[in-house]
């Protein structure tokens, strides 16, 4: 699959990657069914037959994703659209299954459950609902009904995939095209031309600067700027003057005595042999291996070394040391052994639902309360901060009362009364950082909401409480050249460097096409020539371009020069130094993998076509109604 078809597939794969990220999160949670009704509620964003998808359904899925991936919030609108598409398709499949009489049997579902949770069966016998529920919760963080419904939905979709894709095959010509596409390689002589690298060499005279300013005058607006006077109730300064007596520390200790109660606890090391998802035969082999390691440990083998060599969890890097555990923190079988064994003892094999453990008790500690003298120093700093915060808060309350009492009170009078120092901010706009007050958003908001001359009530910041008064306001206006000169020069440099980068790229391309050596021509233009490693279409030139971006190179002959390639602000000029065709002897080695990849690609495309056709048919029949405008609350994308 090459050429235009490959480009189309690339787009689908790119979109599919987004859907996969979404789907991986979405499929862990079952969307509650919206009420079945012939009416379309104001919350309904899609209706499929008698079923509906609501804005709340989309929001629920989105919240689950964002809990695990907070950085996805800026793309919330895109995710909402993809979630809607996924939920609609799920209900379309259910609708079509009913129409065609396709269903998932209990036996099919039980068989799939056995694959996902093999430990739910021992010797073919069900382990019981309690243990099965624990396994499902531990592995998938799901309840049994939700887990089994997701299994059913997955099997139903598989049935449709099988119906749609069973007849698809890959022909010899397709395999040869794909083999060539994946294995053809090129080595490139190239020069990357970045405008930012050229800016330092660019200068502009006064006439150019003035001309650029006049040409783009409307662009150079100066925003409203304000200067504020302020007095700060500084928590750090107060804390330095606060005294905390031993009696206060003792009172704090007694008030929070439960924090210093240490329960029975034990410090352990372990070696874990994982058995989750293994067959009975595999578990038996693991048990034998564990028995052998246990013998080594009991014969004097160093436990730390054995853990590093054999354990199958993260603690192995620390010699199996997991630190202290208390009652209720470990599996029942594990905990029983840990608290029963004497210090220095090594347990027998301990079977749990996770795996087989060997435990060594390092030390034990009986329940007790830490004495005051032991924790005294740790109490001082938080108590100082608490006392300072209270004093600052009390002062802020008094300031607020004074400001409410008289709107004519001045900042200077308040500062004198409460022994505060008055300072002044530099002129700032809404987008400038408020450096004097640690860029406090609350303080900046107060400055731009207050009227000139008024004293604003105290505002809480990271440094303490600040009382503000706007001293002066400079209205937004058309900037004079003197005010915006630096911005004009920066823009002029950027414009010139962008033009110069393009010009150098075109010049280098012409010179090399005219017969000059690539390296010499590049250096003559002040550029750095480089040579890439041999790359395939799915490779890249690090820090420069991907194989897809230089795909034209694969259609050139060795020695050919490509047209200058624009990469955002940058330009790339390259010459094909070497071109390597695939080795026919490798075809048989790759044939199986290529066949599987092509089959999967064609099956995915066929299923996408089925999904699109199902969408269109249900719309024509009036069975599918979409109201995507109701997703506006999630923002817009693209």
C-alpha positions, 0 to 999 in steps of 0.5 A: 500500500503506497502513494496516495493510499499510504497518505490516506492511511497515514491520516487515518492512523493519526486520527486513530492514535487520538481515538486510541488514547481516548478509547483506552481510557473510555473503555474502562468505564461503562456509560450509564444508559440514558432513560429510554423515551420517544422524546428528545430531552434538552440534554440529549446530544444523539439519539439512536433508535430508542436509545440516546446519548446525553451531554452528561454521558460525554461529560462523565467519560471526559471526567474519567479521562481528565482524572488520569490525564490532567494535561488533556484539558486544553483539548477537551473539545476534541475529546468530547467530539471523539467520545460522542462518536465512540458512544454513538457507534456503541449504540449503533452496534447494539441497534444493528445487532438486534435487527440482525439477531446477533447476540453474545452467548453466556458461554462466549462471555464466560470463555472470554472472562476465563482469558482475562481472569484465569485465576478465577478458575482453579482446576476448572472450578470457579473460585467463588464470587468473593475472590472473583470480584476481588480479582476484577477490582484489583486488575481492572478497578471495575465492579463485576457487572460493569466488567462483564458488560464491557466483555459483552460489548467487546465480543459483540463488536468482534462479531461485526468485525468478523462479518465485515473483514473475513473476506479480506486478503492481501495480494502479491503485488500489494506485499511487494509494494509494501516491502519496497515502501518500508525498506527503501532508504536514502541518505541525504546531504542537507542544510537546515536554515533557521530564521532565528539563527540569522536574526543576529546578523540583521540590522535596520537603520532608522529609516527602515524602522520608521517605515516598518512602524508606519506600515503596521502602525495599527498593530502597535497598540499600547494596552492600559497600564496602571501603577498601584501603591500598596502596603503588605501585611507580610507573613514572613516578617511576622513569623520572625517576631513570633515567639512559641513557648514550650507550653504552646508546643505541649498544647499542640502536641496534646491536641494532636496526640493521635498523630504521634501514635505508632501502631504495631508495625513490621519492616520486611523484605520480600521476593515475589513470583507473579502468578496472575494470568498464568495457567495451572501448569505455569503456576506449578513451574513458578512454585518450583522455582520459588521453592528453589530460591527459598532453599537458597535463602534458608541455607544462608543466601543473601536475601537482598541479592536473591531479591534483586535476581529473582523478585518480579516487582519494583522492590527488587531494586532495593533488595526486596525492601518495602519498608514498614507495614501496619495492619491492613496494608497488605494481603491477609496471607502476607500480613499474617506471616509478616506479623507472626515471624520473629525478627530475622526469620524467613517465611515459607512460600506464601500463596496470594492472589497476586503471586507467591511471596517469600518474606524476611522480617527485618525489624518490628516495632510495638504500638506506642506514642512518640514522646513530646521531646521526640517530636518537639522540634517538628512542631515548632515551624508549623506552629510558628506559621499558624500563629503568624497566619492568625496575626496576619489575618487579624490585622487584615480583618482590622484593615477591612473594618477601617476601610468599610468605616470610612471611604476617605481613609488613605493608604498612608494613614492605614500603613502608619496605624498598623506599622506597614511600609508603603511601596509602589508597583511599576506600570503594568498591563493586564498581561504583565507579571506583577513582580512586586507581589509574586505575580499574584493573580488576586492582587492584579485583579484588584488593581484592574477592578479598583477605581483610582484613588480608592483603597481596596480591602485586603487581598490574600497573596502568597506573601500575606495580605496586601492593601492596594490603591491605584495611583495612576491609570495610563489609558490604552492608546496607539503607541508612538515609535519611541514607546514601541521601538523595540517591538518594531525592531523585533518584528522587522528582524523576524520578517527579514530573517524569514525572507533571508532564510527562504532566499538562502534556501532557493540560492543553495538549491540553484547552486547545487543544481548548477553543479556546485558541490553541496558542502561548498555551496552551503558554506559559501552561504554561511550555512552548516552542511550535514549528512544524514544516516540512511533513513526509511520513510518511517525514520527521521533526521533528528532535530530536522525532519521526519521521513514523511516530510522528506518523502519526495527524496524516495522518488529522486535518484542519487545526486538529485536535489529536491526543491527547498522544503518549508518546515514552518519557519525553517527551510530545508534543502537536501540532495540525495547522496545515496539511495538503497533499494530493498534487498529481495532476499529480505522479502521472505523474512518480512513477508509474514509481518508485512502480511499481518500489518497490511491485513490489519490496515485493510481490515481497519479501513473496511470496518471504518467504511462499515461504520460510515455506511451504518451511520449514513443508513441510520440517518436516512432511515431517521434512526440516527439524530445528532445534535453536536451543537450541544457540545458547545459547553466543551469549547471549540476545536479546529 
